[in-house]
């Protein structure tokens, strides 16, 4: 077996052992929930970026006119 294949087998065994352990499984579940929240926040911020940029450009142009 190649070293990479051995490493992957060891990683797989470690993950399987972790999933069988109740506390580790809970930690993994919380990690997945956090990852999902981060992805949702990133998607939301990306969607708002265009309108926010437009708003700040509008404010900037009005402040420049007042000067």
N, C-alpha and C positions, 0 to 999 in steps of 0.2 A: 504494500500500500504506500502511496505517496504521502509525504509529510502534510500536505494540504488536506488530503482525504482523512488522515488521522485526526487532524485538528478539527475538521468539520464534524467527525464522529463524536469527538469529545464534547464539542459545543452542543450537539444534539442531545447527548446523554445528560449533560448538565441542565439543559432546558427541561427535559422530561422529568428529571429529579426535582427541579424547582417547582414544576407544575403540580407534582404530587404532594408537595409540602404545603399545608394550608396557608401559612403566613406568607410564603413566597408567592403563592398564587394570588393572594390578596394584593400584595405589593405590585405584582405584574398588572393586575386589573386596574389598580389606581394609576399606574404609569400609562396605561393605554387611555384611560379617561383624560388624564392631563394632556397627552398628545393630541387627542381629539379636540379638546378645548383650544389648544394652541393653534391647530389647523383652522378651526372655526374663526378664531380671532384674526388670524392672518388673512383669511378670505374676506372677512368683514372690513378690515382696514384697507385692503386692496380695493374693495368696491367703493369705499368712501374717499379714496385718495384723489380721484379726479374732481369731485365736487369741492373737496376741501382746498385743493390747489387753486381752483377757480375763485373760491371765496377770498383766499388770502391775496391773490392777484388783484381782485377788485378793491379790497381794503388798501392795498399798497398804492394803487393808482389814485384813489381818492385822497389819501394822505399826501401824495406828491402834488396833487392839484391845490391843496390847501396851503402848502408852503409857498 
